[in-house]
Amino acid sequence: MKGRTSNPQSEIRNPKSAGGGAVRIVDSHVHFWDPAELHYAWLEGVPSLHRAFLPRDYAAATGQIPIGRMVFVEANCRPEEARREVEFVERLAQQDPRVAAIVAFVDLAQGLGTRGSGLAETLDAFSTLPRVKGIRQNIQGQPAGFCRQRAFVDGVRAVGRCGLVFDLCATHDQLSEVVDLVHDCPETRFVLDHCGKPGIRERSFEPWTEWVARLAAHDTVCCKVSGLLTEAAEAWCPEDLLPYAARVVECFGPERVLYGSDWPVLTLAGDYGTWYGFTERFTRGWSPADRSRFYGDNAARVYGL
């Protein structure tokens, strides 16, 4: 069964909790944007995504899937618009209160001690906002050594001191440096986005699997099972994804994996039901308690929902 031609909507089931009722899913990785509100240079190269994606579109995409809460993750607008992005999402949360948490962008690489940077003030201000639970600055797309800069490491440590989580968005070839970053920031809690973006298209398993194990050795790190569709080849099938999802669960255990969709980026490779259907089949043999952890409890704990 090919991923793009299947109809998993017809197979959707509500995951069951240990008590037998349906779990209210926490989608730990959702983006919203509106090019009429903010500027997103990267969207210019992705025509199908170069429009507004808002909570009403998410509701239409998810249909009957029981989404209880969502974690919004910054969508790479202009750095100087980061505060406006948080304000934009706060307004969206008034329309759809399922938007329960925000992972905001902050330019950590500018350095805490840089005159006029305002980095410490920005982190302090964000930490006082009830919905802001984390910070992200993409490592993906940056040159080698980016996340090993003293300024960046100090910034990630400051995120931890503010009581916020740091989302790690990096590709598989950057994970060795990410391991060192985590080692140098023992007081910061981390969430690895998209399973560390493994090389699924190339069917590459090493050395990604080693770095994932090293990250999992730090109990301060959790991992989102998300983003795998867009890392796979166009004619993917579930068997292409399974080894990577299984390895992440093997390393992190059911207590430290989070369900996430990466909507609407996932629409480049499939629809929401396709991804949810994959995770539902992947976890079908798990205990009710572990399914409840994966689909909601872990994200609620990690992001303090």
C-alpha positions as CSV (number, residue, x, y, z in Angstrom):
1,M,0.0,0.0,0.0
2,K,1.6,3.2,-1.1
3,G,1.4,6.1,1.3
4,R,0.1,8.6,-1.2
5,T,-2.6,6.5,-2.7
6,S,-4.1,4.9,0.5
7,N,-7.1,6.3,2.3
8,P,-6.3,6.1,6.0
9,Q,-9.2,8.3,6.9
10,S,-11.4,5.2,6.5
11,E,-9.2,3.4,9.1
12,I,-9.1,6.1,11.7
13,R,-9.6,4.9,15.3
14,N,-9.6,6.8,18.5
15,P,-6.6,5.8,20.6
16,K,-7.7,4.3,23.9
17,S,-6.4,5.4,27.3
18,A,-5.7,3.0,30.2
19,G,-9.2,3.6,31.5
20,G,-10.8,2.6,28.2
21,G,-11.9,6.0,27.0
22,A,-10.7,7.9,23.9
23,V,-7.5,9.8,24.4
24,R,-7.7,13.5,23.6
25,I,-4.6,13.9,21.4
26,V,-2.0,16.6,22.0
27,D,-0.5,17.4,18.6
28,S,3.0,18.6,19.7
29,H,4.0,20.2,16.4
30,V,1.7,22.5,14.5
31,H,2.5,25.6,12.5
32,F,0.2,28.5,11.6
33,W,1.1,31.3,9.4
34,D,-0.4,34.1,7.3
35,P,1.8,35.9,4.7
36,A,-0.6,38.9,5.0
37,E,0.4,39.3,8.7
38,L,4.1,38.4,8.7
39,H,6.9,37.7,6.3
40,Y,8.2,34.1,5.6
41,A,10.9,34.2,3.0
42,W,11.1,30.4,2.7
43,L,7.5,30.2,1.6
44,E,8.4,31.9,-1.7
45,G,10.1,28.7,-2.8
46,V,7.1,26.4,-1.8
47,P,4.1,27.6,-3.8
48,S,1.6,25.1,-2.3
49,L,2.3,26.4,1.2
50,H,2.5,30.1,0.3
51,R,-0.9,31.0,1.7
52,A,-2.5,31.3,5.1
53,F,-2.8,28.2,7.2
54,L,-5.0,28.9,10.2
55,P,-6.9,26.9,12.9
56,R,-10.0,26.6,10.7
57,D,-7.8,24.9,8.1
58,Y,-6.3,22.6,10.7
59,A,-9.8,21.7,11.9
60,A,-10.8,20.8,8.3
61,A,-7.6,18.7,7.8
62,T,-8.0,16.7,11.0
63,G,-11.7,16.0,10.7
64,Q,-12.9,13.5,13.3
65,I,-9.4,12.8,14.7
66,P,-9.8,13.7,18.4
67,I,-7.3,16.6,18.8
68,G,-7.6,18.0,22.2
69,R,-4.7,20.5,22.3
70,M,-1.9,21.7,20.0
71,V,1.6,23.0,20.5
72,F,2.4,25.8,18.0
73,V,6.0,25.8,16.8
74,E,7.5,29.0,15.3
75,A,7.2,29.1,11.5
76,N,10.5,30.9,10.6
77,C,9.2,34.4,10.0
78,R,11.7,37.3,9.9
79,P,13.7,37.3,13.2
80,E,12.6,40.8,14.0
81,E,8.9,39.7,13.8
82,A,9.2,37.0,16.5
83,R,7.3,38.9,19.1
84,R,4.6,39.7,16.6
85,E,4.4,36.0,15.7
86,V,3.6,35.2,19.4
87,E,1.0,37.9,19.4
88,F,-0.5,36.5,16.2
89,V,-0.8,33.0,17.7
90,E,-2.2,34.4,20.9
91,R,-5.0,35.9,18.8
92,L,-5.5,32.6,17.1
93,A,-5.8,30.9,20.5
94,Q,-8.7,33.1,21.2
95,Q,-10.5,31.6,18.2
96,D,-9.4,28.0,19.0
97,P,-8.5,27.4,22.6
98,R,-6.9,24.1,21.7
99,V,-3.8,26.1,20.9
100,A,-2.4,25.5,24.3
101,A,1.3,26.2,23.9
102,I,3.8,28.2,21.9
103,V,7.4,27.4,21.0
104,A,8.6,30.9,20.0
105,F,11.6,31.9,17.9
106,V,14.5,33.7,19.6
107,D,17.8,34.5,17.9
108,L,20.1,32.9,20.5
109,A,23.2,33.2,18.3
110,Q,23.2,37.0,18.7
111,G,24.7,36.5,22.2
112,L,23.6,37.4,25.7
113,G,26.4,39.9,26.1
114,T,25.9,41.6,22.8
115,R,25.1,45.3,23.4
116,G,21.6,46.1,22.3
117,S,20.7,42.5,21.6
118,G,18.0,42.4,24.2
119,L,18.2,38.6,24.3
120,A,18.0,38.3,28.1
121,E,15.0,40.7,28.2
122,T,13.3,38.8,25.4
123,L,13.7,35.4,27.1
124,D,12.5,36.9,30.4
125,A,9.5,38.5,28.7
126,F,8.5,35.3,26.9
127,S,8.9,33.2,30.1
128,T,6.1,35.3,31.7
129,L,3.6,34.6,29.0
130,P,1.4,31.6,30.0
131,R,1.3,30.0,26.6
132,V,5.0,30.3,25.7
133,K,6.5,27.0,26.9
134,G,9.5,26.7,24.6
135,I,12.0,28.3,22.3
136,R,13.4,27.2,18.9
137,Q,16.0,28.5,16.6
138,N,16.6,26.1,13.7
139,I,20.0,24.4,13.5
140,Q,18.8,22.9,10.2
141,G,20.1,25.0,7.3
142,Q,22.9,26.5,9.3
143,P,26.6,25.9,8.6
144,A,28.7,23.3,10.5
145,G,29.6,24.6,14.0
146,F,26.5,26.8,14.3
147,C,25.2,25.2,17.4
148,R,28.6,24.9,19.0
149,Q,29.2,28.7,19.0
150,R,29.7,30.0,22.5
151,A,26.9,32.5,22.1
152,F,24.4,29.9,21.0
153,V,25.3,27.5,23.8
154,D,25.0,30.3,26.3
155,G,21.6,31.2,24.8
156,V,20.4,27.6,25.1
157,R,21.5,27.5,28.7
158,A,19.6,30.7,29.3
159,V,16.5,29.1,27.9
160,G,16.8,26.4,30.6
161,R,17.3,29.0,33.3
162,C,14.0,30.6,32.3
163,G,12.2,27.3,32.7
164,L,11.5,26.9,29.0
165,V,12.1,23.9,26.7
166,F,14.4,24.1,23.7
167,D,13.1,22.4,20.5
168,L,16.0,20.9,18.5
169,C,15.4,21.1,14.7
170,A,18.4,19.6,13.0
171,T,19.1,17.2,10.2
172,H,20.7,13.7,10.7
173,D,24.1,15.0,9.6
174,Q,24.1,17.6,12.3
175,L,23.3,15.4,15.2
176,S,26.9,14.8,16.4
177,E,27.0,18.6,17.2
178,V,23.6,18.5,18.7
179,V,24.8,15.7,21.1
180,D,27.6,18.0,22.2
181,L,25.2,20.9,22.7
182,V,22.9,18.8,24.9
183,H,25.9,17.7,26.9
184,D,27.0,21.3,27.5
185,C,23.5,22.4,28.6
186,P,22.6,19.9,31.4
187,E,20.0,22.2,33.0
188,T,18.0,22.7,29.8
189,R,15.2,20.4,28.7
190,F,15.2,19.5,25.0
191,V,12.7,18.1,22.5
192,L,14.2,16.6,19.3
193,D,11.9,17.5,16.4
194,H,11.1,15.1,13.6
195,C,13.2,12.2,14.9
196,G,16.3,14.1,14.0
197,K,15.3,14.2,10.3
198,P,16.8,10.8,9.2
199,G,17.9,10.2,5.6
200,I,14.9,8.1,4.7
201,R,15.0,8.9,1.0
202,E,18.5,7.4,0.9
203,R,17.6,4.6,3.2
204,S,20.4,5.8,5.4
205,F,20.4,4.4,9.0
206,E,23.9,5.0,10.1
207,P,25.2,7.1,11.8
208,W,21.8,8.6,12.6
209,T,20.9,5.6,14.8
210,E,24.0,6.1,16.9
211,W,23.4,9.8,17.4
212,V,19.8,9.2,18.4
213,A,20.9,6.7,21.0
214,R,23.4,9.2,22.4
215,L,20.8,11.9,22.6
216,A,18.4,9.4,24.3
217,A,21.1,8.7,26.9
218,H,20.4,12.2,28.3
219,D,17.2,12.1,30.3
220,T,16.7,15.8,29.6
221,V,15.8,14.9,25.9
222,C,12.5,13.8,24.5
223,C,11.7,13.1,20.8
224,K,8.8,14.0,18.6
225,V,7.6,11.2,16.2
226,S,6.8,13.7,13.5
227,G,8.1,14.9,10.1
228,L,8.9,11.5,8.7
229,L,6.6,11.8,5.6
230,T,8.5,14.7,4.2
231,E,11.9,13.0,4.7
232,A,10.7,9.9,2.7
233,A,10.8,9.4,-1.1
234,E,7.8,10.4,-3.1
235,A,6.6,6.8,-3.6
236,W,7.0,5.9,0.1
237,C,5.2,3.1,1.9
238,P,4.8,2.5,5.6
239,E,7.7,0.0,5.7
240,D,10.0,2.9,4.7
241,L,9.2,4.8,7.9
242,L,8.8,2.0,10.4
243,P,12.6,1.3,11.1
244,Y,13.1,5.0,12.0
245,A,10.0,5.3,14.2
246,A,10.8,2.0,15.9
247,R,14.4,3.0,16.6
248,V,13.3,6.3,18.2
249,V,10.9,4.4,20.5
250,E,13.6,1.8,21.3
251,C,16.0,4.5,22.3
252,F,13.7,7.0,24.1
253,G,11.0,4.5,25.4
254,P,7.3,5.3,25.5
255,E,7.8,7.8,28.3
256,R,9.8,10.2,26.1
257,V,8.2,10.1,22.7
258,L,5.5,12.7,21.6
259,Y,3.0,12.5,18.8
260,G,3.4,15.4,16.3
261,S,2.1,16.1,12.9
262,D,4.2,19.0,11.4
263,W,1.1,20.3,9.8
264,P,0.8,21.9,7.3
265,V,4.4,21.1,6.1
266,L,3.3,17.4,6.0
267,T,0.8,18.3,3.2
268,L,3.9,18.3,0.9
269,A,3.9,14.5,1.3
270,G,0.4,13.5,2.3
271,D,-2.7,14.5,4.3
272,Y,-3.2,14.6,8.0
273,G,-5.1,11.3,8.0
274,T,-2.3,9.6,6.2
275,W,0.2,10.5,9.0
276,Y,-2.3,9.8,11.8
277,G,-3.2,6.5,10.3
278,F,0.5,5.5,10.2
279,T,1.0,6.3,13.9
280,E,-2.2,4.5,14.8
281,R,-1.1,1.3,13.1
282,F,2.5,1.7,14.5
283,T,1.2,1.9,18.1
284,R,-1.6,-0.6,17.8
285,G,0.2,-3.2,19.7
286,W,1.2,-0.9,22.6
287,S,-0.4,-1.0,26.0
288,P,-3.2,1.5,26.6
289,A,-1.0,3.4,29.0
290,D,1.8,3.7,26.5
291,R,-0.5,4.9,23.8
292,S,-1.9,7.5,26.2
293,R,1.6,8.7,26.9
294,F,2.5,8.9,23.3
295,Y,-0.6,10.7,22.1
296,G,-1.0,13.2,24.9
297,D,0.5,12.6,28.4
298,N,4.1,13.1,27.4
299,A,3.5,16.3,25.5
300,A,1.4,17.7,28.4
301,R,4.2,17.0,30.8
302,V,7.0,18.2,28.7
303,Y,5.3,21.5,27.7
304,G,3.6,22.0,31.0
305,L,0.1,22.1,29.6
